[in-house]
Amino acid sequence: MRKLLTLTVSLIFVLSLTVVSHAQMTGDEIIQKYLENTGGMENYQNLNTLKMEGKSFMGQVSGDIVLAQKAPNMQYMKWSSPQFEVLVASNGEQIWSKYPTVPGYIFVEEEDLPKQLEGMRISPYIDYKERGAKAELVGEEKVKGQDAYNVRYIQAAGDTTTLYFAKSNFHLLKTSSDDGEQLYEKYKEVDGFTMPHKMTSSQAGQRIMTVITSIEINPELADSLFVAPPDSLRAPQEIVDQLKAQQEAAKKAAEEQAKQAEEETQETEEKAKQIEEETQKTEEGTE
């Protein structure tokens, strides 16, 4: 805009109003822009099934991942490597998982279901207000060098997730909640949608990077993928309780490590500032 020196005063005024309006966008308007810029409302409303395949990496361990979703919140996710497999699935009412070290299937407890089922929605933001959720713009900050809007997304049950949308194109860059953080990168076009092809999750001290190699829009999915296992195959409750305690301990340890790292960073910055001030005084004294 600096090169357009011949703009009239009236045009500059109109543009300035546009900038002000853009800066004062609401959380709802930002999510609307996200939907428009990544596929459009009509495409999202017609998105009934979705299938993704890719590779996931956690430290030195890697494996293949398959994610299948069916509207509104049915999901099947399988992570497999030569050593073991992990399964997480939902029929829209229950969520269950299977791990190689646990005999039987682990079902999500009823009190945790609303939050987790909400997170499994194939299109979580097309009708969130009808479901009692709210979106509030709370600020701006940088995410991996990009200027981003910081939107607080509050579910009807009260659970909160912070969403970070790029100011340049309204792509979702990051989500953050009590359960952890997820980064979204490498957006590409797929049959009318613009979707991330790289995701990095950080939770309880663990970091998992997933690279998507293929995405199918509205494929045929077998109903058998979303059928819950019988109660007879449930994992023993004492094992479930042990796992839950281990997860809570790991989460607490990760939070303490993050707090310690933040304190160390702050201490380092204070020392650097002190050295800078002392250096400045010394330089002033020699002048």
C-alpha positions as CSV (number, residue, x, y, z in Angstrom):
1,M,0.0,0.0,0.0
2,R,3.0,2.3,0.6
3,K,3.7,2.5,-3.2
4,L,0.1,3.6,-4.0
5,L,0.9,7.3,-3.5
6,T,-1.9,8.4,-5.8
7,L,-4.8,7.1,-3.7
8,T,-7.4,9.7,-3.0
9,V,-8.2,10.8,0.6
10,S,-11.6,9.1,0.4
11,L,-10.2,5.8,-0.7
12,I,-7.6,5.9,2.1
13,F,-10.4,6.6,4.5
14,V,-12.4,3.6,3.2
15,L,-9.4,1.3,3.5
16,S,-8.7,2.5,7.0
17,L,-12.2,1.6,8.0
18,T,-11.7,-1.8,6.5
19,V,-8.6,-2.4,8.6
20,V,-10.3,-1.3,11.8
21,S,-13.2,-3.6,11.1
22,H,-10.8,-6.5,10.4
23,A,-8.9,-5.8,13.6
24,Q,-12.1,-5.9,15.7
25,M,-13.4,-9.2,14.4
26,T,-15.3,-11.4,16.8
27,G,-14.6,-15.0,17.6
28,D,-17.6,-16.1,15.6
29,E,-16.5,-14.1,12.6
30,I,-13.0,-15.6,12.7
31,I,-14.4,-19.2,12.8
32,Q,-16.7,-18.2,9.9
33,K,-13.7,-17.0,7.9
34,Y,-11.9,-20.3,8.7
35,L,-14.8,-22.3,7.3
36,E,-15.0,-20.1,4.2
37,N,-11.2,-20.3,3.5
38,T,-10.8,-24.0,4.1
39,G,-13.8,-25.3,2.1
40,G,-16.9,-23.3,2.5
41,M,-20.0,-24.0,4.5
42,E,-21.8,-26.0,1.8
43,N,-18.8,-28.4,1.5
44,Y,-18.6,-28.9,5.3
45,Q,-22.3,-29.5,5.5
46,N,-22.0,-32.2,2.9
47,L,-19.0,-33.8,4.5
48,N,-20.3,-37.2,5.7
49,T,-17.3,-39.4,5.8
50,L,-13.5,-38.8,5.8
51,K,-10.5,-41.1,5.6
52,M,-6.8,-40.2,6.2
53,E,-3.7,-42.3,6.0
54,G,-0.2,-41.4,7.0
55,K,2.9,-41.9,9.2
56,S,3.3,-41.1,12.9
57,F,6.5,-40.6,14.7
58,M,7.0,-40.6,18.5
59,G,10.7,-40.4,19.4
60,Q,12.4,-43.4,17.8
61,V,9.1,-45.2,17.2
62,S,7.2,-44.8,14.0
63,G,4.1,-46.5,12.5
64,D,1.3,-46.2,10.0
65,I,-1.9,-44.4,10.9
66,V,-5.4,-44.8,9.5
67,L,-8.2,-42.4,10.6
68,A,-11.8,-42.9,9.4
69,Q,-14.7,-40.6,10.4
70,K,-18.4,-40.6,9.9
71,A,-20.7,-37.7,10.7
72,P,-21.4,-36.5,13.2
73,N,-18.8,-38.0,15.6
74,M,-18.1,-41.7,14.7
75,Q,-14.4,-42.4,14.5
76,Y,-12.0,-45.2,13.9
77,M,-8.2,-44.7,14.4
78,K,-5.6,-47.4,14.1
79,W,-1.9,-46.9,14.7
80,S,0.2,-49.9,13.7
81,S,3.9,-50.8,13.6
82,P,5.8,-54.1,13.2
83,Q,5.8,-54.3,17.0
84,F,2.3,-53.5,18.1
85,E,-1.1,-51.8,17.3
86,V,-3.2,-49.2,19.0
87,L,-6.9,-48.7,18.3
88,V,-9.3,-45.9,19.3
89,A,-12.9,-45.9,18.0
90,S,-16.3,-44.4,18.7
91,N,-19.9,-45.2,17.6
92,G,-21.0,-41.7,18.5
93,E,-22.2,-42.8,21.9
94,Q,-19.2,-44.7,23.4
95,I,-15.5,-44.5,22.9
96,W,-13.2,-47.5,23.3
97,S,-9.5,-48.2,22.9
98,K,-7.2,-51.2,22.6
99,Y,-3.6,-51.3,23.6
100,P,-1.1,-54.2,23.3
101,T,-0.2,-54.2,27.0
102,V,-3.8,-54.2,28.3
103,P,-6.1,-57.3,28.2
104,G,-9.5,-56.2,26.8
105,Y,-10.9,-52.9,25.6
106,I,-10.8,-49.7,27.7
107,F,-14.1,-47.6,27.5
108,V,-14.1,-43.9,28.2
109,E,-16.0,-43.2,31.5
110,E,-19.4,-41.6,31.1
111,E,-18.3,-38.3,32.8
112,D,-15.6,-37.8,30.2
113,L,-17.7,-38.7,27.2
114,P,-19.2,-35.3,26.2
115,K,-15.8,-33.6,25.9
116,Q,-14.2,-36.5,24.0
117,L,-17.1,-37.1,21.7
118,E,-17.1,-33.4,20.9
119,G,-13.5,-33.7,19.9
120,M,-14.3,-36.5,17.4
121,R,-16.8,-34.5,15.4
122,I,-16.0,-34.6,11.7
123,S,-16.9,-30.8,11.3
124,P,-16.9,-29.4,14.8
125,Y,-17.3,-25.7,13.9
126,I,-20.2,-25.6,11.5
127,D,-23.0,-25.6,14.1
128,Y,-21.3,-25.1,17.4
129,K,-23.6,-22.3,18.5
130,E,-26.6,-24.6,18.1
131,R,-24.9,-27.0,20.4
132,G,-24.4,-24.4,23.1
133,A,-20.7,-23.6,22.4
134,K,-19.2,-20.1,22.3
135,A,-16.2,-18.5,20.6
136,E,-14.5,-15.4,22.1
137,L,-11.6,-13.5,20.7
138,V,-9.2,-13.0,23.5
139,G,-6.1,-11.6,21.8
140,E,-3.4,-12.1,19.2
141,E,0.0,-13.8,19.3
142,K,2.6,-15.4,17.0
143,V,2.5,-19.2,16.2
144,K,5.7,-20.4,14.6
145,G,6.4,-16.9,13.3
146,Q,2.8,-16.3,12.0
147,D,0.5,-13.6,13.4
148,A,-2.6,-15.4,14.8
149,Y,-5.9,-14.7,16.4
150,N,-6.3,-16.3,19.8
151,V,-9.9,-17.6,20.1
152,R,-11.3,-19.2,23.3
153,Y,-13.7,-22.0,22.3
154,I,-16.0,-22.9,25.2
155,Q,-18.1,-26.1,24.9
156,A,-21.6,-26.3,26.4
157,A,-20.3,-28.4,29.2
158,G,-17.7,-25.7,30.1
159,D,-14.6,-27.4,28.7
160,T,-12.3,-24.8,27.0
161,T,-9.9,-25.0,24.1
162,T,-7.9,-22.1,22.7
163,L,-7.8,-21.9,18.9
164,Y,-5.1,-20.0,17.0
165,F,-6.1,-18.9,13.5
166,A,-3.6,-17.3,11.0
167,K,-4.4,-13.7,10.4
168,S,-3.3,-14.0,6.8
169,N,-5.6,-16.8,5.7
170,F,-7.6,-17.9,8.8
171,H,-6.1,-21.4,8.7
172,L,-6.1,-23.1,12.1
173,L,-2.5,-23.2,13.3
174,K,-2.8,-24.6,16.8
175,T,-5.2,-25.8,19.5
176,S,-4.4,-25.8,23.2
177,S,-6.3,-27.3,26.2
178,D,-5.8,-29.0,29.5
179,D,-5.2,-32.2,27.5
180,G,-2.3,-30.8,25.5
181,E,-1.4,-28.9,22.4
182,Q,-1.6,-29.6,18.7
183,L,0.0,-27.8,15.8
184,Y,-1.4,-27.9,12.2
185,E,0.9,-27.3,9.2
186,K,1.4,-28.0,5.5
187,Y,-2.1,-27.1,4.3
188,K,-3.0,-28.5,0.9
189,E,-6.2,-28.6,-1.3
190,V,-8.2,-31.9,-1.4
191,D,-11.4,-32.1,-3.4
192,G,-12.6,-28.6,-2.5
193,F,-11.2,-28.5,1.0
194,T,-7.9,-27.1,2.3
195,M,-6.5,-29.4,5.0
196,P,-3.4,-29.7,7.1
197,H,-1.0,-32.6,6.1
198,K,1.2,-32.4,9.2
199,M,0.1,-32.4,12.8
200,T,2.2,-32.4,15.9
201,S,0.6,-33.3,19.3
202,S,2.2,-32.6,22.7
203,Q,0.6,-34.3,25.7
204,A,1.9,-35.3,29.1
205,G,5.5,-34.8,28.0
206,Q,5.1,-36.9,24.8
207,R,5.4,-35.5,21.3
208,I,3.8,-37.2,18.3
209,M,4.3,-35.9,14.7
210,T,1.9,-37.2,12.0
211,V,2.4,-36.7,8.3
212,I,-0.7,-37.3,6.2
213,T,0.0,-39.0,2.8
214,S,-3.6,-39.4,1.5
215,I,-7.1,-38.0,2.2
216,E,-10.4,-39.2,0.8
217,I,-13.5,-37.1,1.0
218,N,-16.9,-38.9,1.4
219,P,-15.5,-42.5,0.8
220,E,-17.6,-45.6,1.5
221,L,-16.8,-46.8,5.0
222,A,-17.8,-50.1,6.5
223,D,-20.3,-49.9,9.4
224,S,-18.3,-52.6,11.2
225,L,-15.5,-50.1,11.9
226,F,-17.8,-48.3,14.4
227,V,-19.3,-51.3,16.2
228,A,-18.5,-51.4,19.9
229,P,-17.0,-54.6,21.3
230,P,-19.2,-56.6,23.7
231,D,-19.0,-55.9,27.4
232,S,-17.4,-59.3,27.9
233,L,-14.2,-57.9,26.2
234,R,-13.9,-54.9,28.5
235,A,-10.6,-54.6,30.4
236,P,-10.7,-55.3,34.1
237,Q,-11.6,-52.2,36.1
238,E,-8.5,-52.4,38.3
239,I,-6.3,-52.2,35.2
240,V,-8.3,-49.2,33.9
241,D,-7.8,-47.5,37.3
242,Q,-4.1,-48.2,37.3
243,L,-3.7,-46.7,33.8
244,K,-5.7,-43.6,34.7
245,A,-3.5,-43.1,37.8
246,Q,-0.4,-43.4,35.6
247,Q,-1.7,-40.9,33.1
248,E,-2.5,-38.4,35.8
249,A,1.0,-38.8,37.3
250,A,2.6,-38.3,33.9
251,K,0.4,-35.2,33.2
252,K,1.4,-33.7,36.6
253,A,5.1,-34.5,36.0
254,A,4.9,-32.8,32.6
255,E,3.2,-29.7,34.0
256,E,5.9,-29.5,36.7
257,Q,8.7,-29.8,34.1
258,A,7.0,-27.1,32.0
259,K,6.7,-24.8,35.0
260,Q,10.4,-25.4,35.9
261,A,11.5,-24.7,32.4
262,E,9.5,-21.5,32.4
263,E,11.1,-20.4,35.7
264,E,14.5,-21.2,34.4
265,T,13.9,-19.2,31.2
266,Q,12.6,-16.2,33.3
267,E,15.7,-16.5,35.5
268,T,18.0,-16.5,32.5
269,E,16.2,-13.5,31.0
270,E,16.6,-11.6,34.3
271,K,20.3,-12.4,34.4
272,A,20.7,-11.3,30.8
273,K,18.9,-8.0,31.5
274,Q,21.1,-7.4,34.6
275,I,24.3,-8.0,32.6
276,E,23.0,-5.7,29.9
277,E,22.2,-2.9,32.4
278,E,25.6,-3.3,34.1
279,T,27.3,-3.2,30.7
280,Q,25.4,-0.1,29.8
281,K,26.5,1.6,33.0
282,T,30.1,0.7,32.4
283,E,30.0,2.1,28.9
284,E,28.4,5.3,30.2
285,G,31.1,5.6,32.9
286,T,33.9,5.4,30.3
287,E,32.5,8.1,28.1
